[in-house]
Every structure is written in C-alpha cells, then in structure tokens.
C-alpha cells in the first residue's frame, strides 16, 4: 500500500484514535504498515512503538530489543528528534552503556537544554566530567 505525502501522518492519527477506542487490531494493523521492525518508515510511529514497549510493566528483554530497533529507525528518519534521542540515551544508560548514551543525550540537550541531568551522569560514569 502506497500512501500520498502526508498519508502516513493521517494513518498514524487514525491509529492513535483507534487506541483510545480500544480497537487494538486496527492499531496493530496501522503500526505494521507505519513502523515495521525490518525498516524505517514513519518516525513518529517508530517512536510510538518504542515508547509503548518501554512503558510496559514488567518490561521484558524482548520489549527492550524491539524498542531499541524502533528508536534506531526513528533516528534514521529524524536524526535530531529530541524525544527519540533522549529515549535512546536513557535506554543505553539503563542498559549500562553510558558511553553509548552520550551522543544521544548530547543531541537531546542541544534541542532541549533542560535535559542535562542524564547527560551529566553519563559523562561522570565514563570519566569525561
């Protein structure tokens, strides 16, 4: 299915509306189109998928793996996206990869300077502060 320019945004908005109505099969169908695991398609949808996975309680190793895939896709499409960079930085930090977190957190802070705390923690851990 090919959508016209802006069509992905419309499908994404419809998926979010379906979620509010608890129409989960429709949400899943839209997300398979907009945010497949195997390729980047629509940055907001990949970010939504990652956020959904990271908010699960309890979070499984599979949730973490899939969230990281979606964050990488979102960042491939929108490298300066503050929220995607912040989440990827926080995820890397939480996984014990402070050095890997630094570029993502640095990018997030460049867009939103109030997000310096996690970056400062990562820099301290790797000895750059």
C-alpha positions as CSV (number, residue, x, y, z in Angstrom):
1,X,0.0,0.0,0.0
2,X,1.5,3.4,-1.0
3,X,0.2,6.5,0.6
4,X,0.4,10.0,-0.7
5,X,2.6,12.6,1.0
6,X,1.2,13.1,4.5
7,X,-0.8,9.9,4.3
8,X,1.4,8.3,6.9
9,X,0.5,11.1,9.3
10,X,-3.2,10.5,8.7
11,X,-2.9,6.8,9.3
12,X,-0.9,7.5,12.4
13,X,-3.6,9.8,13.7
14,X,-6.2,7.2,12.9
15,X,-4.2,4.6,14.8
16,X,-4.0,6.8,17.9
17,X,-7.7,7.4,17.7
18,X,-8.3,3.6,17.4
19,X,-6.2,3.1,20.5
20,X,-8.4,5.5,22.5
21,X,-11.3,3.4,21.4
22,X,-9.5,0.2,22.4
23,X,-9.6,-1.0,18.8
24,X,-6.3,-2.8,19.1
25,X,-6.5,-4.9,15.9
26,X,-6.8,-1.7,13.9
27,X,-3.8,-0.1,15.9
28,X,-1.7,-3.2,15.2
29,X,-2.6,-3.1,11.5
30,X,-1.7,0.5,11.1
31,X,1.6,0.1,13.1
32,X,2.6,-2.8,10.9
33,X,2.3,-0.5,7.9
34,X,3.9,2.5,9.6
35,X,6.5,1.0,11.9
36,X,7.7,-2.4,10.8
37,X,10.6,-3.8,12.6
38,X,12.6,-4.5,9.5
39,X,12.8,-1.0,8.0
40,X,12.3,2.7,8.9
41,X,9.0,4.1,7.5
42,X,7.4,6.8,9.7
43,X,9.4,8.3,12.6
44,X,6.5,9.2,14.9
45,X,5.2,5.7,14.6
46,X,8.5,4.1,15.4
47,X,8.8,6.4,18.3
48,X,5.3,5.5,19.5
49,X,6.2,1.8,19.2
50,X,9.4,2.3,21.2
51,X,7.6,4.3,23.9
52,X,4.8,1.7,24.1
53,X,7.4,-1.1,24.6
54,X,9.4,0.9,27.2
55,X,6.3,1.6,29.2
56,X,5.3,-2.0,29.7
57,X,5.4,-3.3,33.3
58,X,7.1,-5.6,33.7
59,X,9.4,-4.9,30.7
60,X,10.9,-8.0,29.1
61,X,14.2,-8.3,27.3
62,X,12.1,-8.6,24.0
63,X,10.5,-5.3,24.8
64,X,13.9,-3.7,25.2
65,X,15.2,-5.2,22.0
66,X,12.2,-4.1,19.9
67,X,12.2,-0.6,21.5
68,X,15.8,-0.2,20.5
69,X,15.1,-1.2,16.9
70,X,12.2,1.3,16.7
71,X,14.3,4.0,18.2
72,X,17.1,3.3,15.7
73,X,14.5,3.5,12.8
74,X,13.1,6.8,14.2
75,X,16.6,8.3,14.5
76,X,17.5,7.1,11.0
77,X,14.5,9.1,9.7
78,X,14.9,12.1,12.1
79,X,18.4,12.2,13.5
80,X,17.8,15.3,15.6
81,X,14.5,14.3,17.1
82,X,14.8,15.3,20.7
83,X,12.5,12.7,22.2
84,X,14.0,9.8,20.2
85,X,17.5,10.8,21.2
86,X,16.5,11.2,24.8
87,X,14.8,7.8,24.9
88,X,17.7,6.1,23.2
89,X,20.2,7.8,25.5
90,X,18.2,6.8,28.6
91,X,17.8,3.2,27.3
92,X,21.6,2.9,26.6
93,X,22.3,4.4,30.1
94,X,19.8,2.0,31.8
95,X,21.5,-1.0,30.0
96,X,24.8,0.1,31.5
97,X,26.2,1.6,28.2
98,X,26.9,5.1,29.5
99,X,29.4,5.9,26.7
100,X,26.9,4.8,24.0
101,X,24.3,7.1,25.7
102,X,26.4,10.2,25.4
103,X,25.9,11.1,21.7
104,X,22.1,10.6,22.0
105,X,21.8,12.6,25.2
106,X,24.1,15.3,23.8
107,X,21.8,15.7,20.8
108,X,18.7,15.8,23.1
109,X,20.3,18.5,25.2
110,X,21.2,20.5,22.1
111,X,17.4,20.7,21.3
112,X,16.2,20.9,24.9
113,X,18.9,22.2,27.3
114,X,16.7,21.3,30.4
115,X,17.6,17.6,29.8
116,X,21.2,17.9,31.0
117,X,21.0,15.6,34.1
118,X,21.2,12.3,32.4
119,X,24.0,13.5,30.2
120,X,25.9,14.7,33.2
121,X,25.5,11.3,34.9
122,X,26.8,9.5,31.8
123,X,29.8,11.8,31.5
124,X,30.7,11.3,35.1
125,X,30.5,7.5,34.7
126,X,32.8,7.4,31.7
127,X,35.2,10.0,33.2
128,X,34.6,13.0,31.0
129,X,33.4,15.3,33.7
